[in-house]
Amino acid sequence: MRDLILKFIDELKYEKNYSELTINGYLSNLDAFLEYLNENNIKSYNEIEYQDIRNYISYLYEQNYNNKTISRHISAIRSFFKYLKVNNHIKSNPCTLISNPKLDKRLPKYLNFEEVEKLLKAYDNNSFVGLRNSLILEILYSTGIRVSEITNIKLSDISISNKTIVIDGKGNKQRIVYFGNICLNLLELYLKRSYPILNKNNSEYLILSKTGKKINDREIRKVVDDSAIIAGIKIKISPHVLRHTFATHMLNEGADLRSVQELLGHENLSTTQVYTHLTNEKIRNVYLNAHPRARK
């Protein structure tokens, strides 16, 4: 039964262009599900019915998993059974009526302008690796792209004259993101000083590791982690925090929600709307500080 899981994972990786983090999460969740099936003597996916999925969800609750973790398990299983049905491995989909548990709404963490300025100045641009690291941070904040997307930028994706980058996003969906003059200057400096040193293997990718290979997600995360320590930022940050920061600052400065949705590569506007909670708080503070009746 695991061979079908591996075929499904291959589709996510090679056809749908899912991130390494998402793929590893799906594989871990599906392996846990397969272990449960084996323990309950279920030998074929065609044997599984709606109640079996419900029983597995109950089992996850018994293991004291929280709603967020259980929701990830359900999403992986639902996607897998959809794959099985589309490819005629099962006759009917037992997940059709399965819904995810309700999650508590958590507002995304983001940095203020002062923190961003400190972060972007964390590395020494006189060092070829420091200059590369500064460019990583600048691109993440300037464009709001995902960590998996920055690792896949090729030189051919970049237009210096238009200050744009073509991004291969989730599900092989392409979009164009933009960057400003500060990022442009840093990019040109990197290509002149650091890239010739790092590019030992004649790579087509923009961001390279010290060995000259395409940089991976883990290395990008370390660059961000270390920059926060150097800058003295107390909260735990990640590339995704910079993505949240990009979206929040754009909306606070007057960008409309649809434009931010396009730049982030969100399929549904509802995904982008979480940031309106943050901007609404700013509007509230403006009102409380400005309206004569509110100040009394």
Secondary structure, 3 states (H helix, E strand, C coil): CHHHHHHHHHHHHHHCCCCHHHHHHHHHHHHHHHHHHHHCCCCCHHHCCHHHHHHHHHHHHHCCCCHHHHHHHHHHHHHHHHHHHHCCCCCCCCCCCCCCCCCCCCCCCCCCHHHHHHHHCCCCCCCHHHHHHHHHHHHHHHHCCCHHHHHCCEHHHEECCCCEEEEECHHHCEEEEECCHHHHHHHHHHHHHCHHHHCCCCCCECCECCCCCECCHHHHHHHHHHHHHHHCCCCCCCHHHHHHHHHHHHHHCCCCHHHHHHHHCCCCHHHHCHHHHHHHHHHHHHHHHHCHHHHC
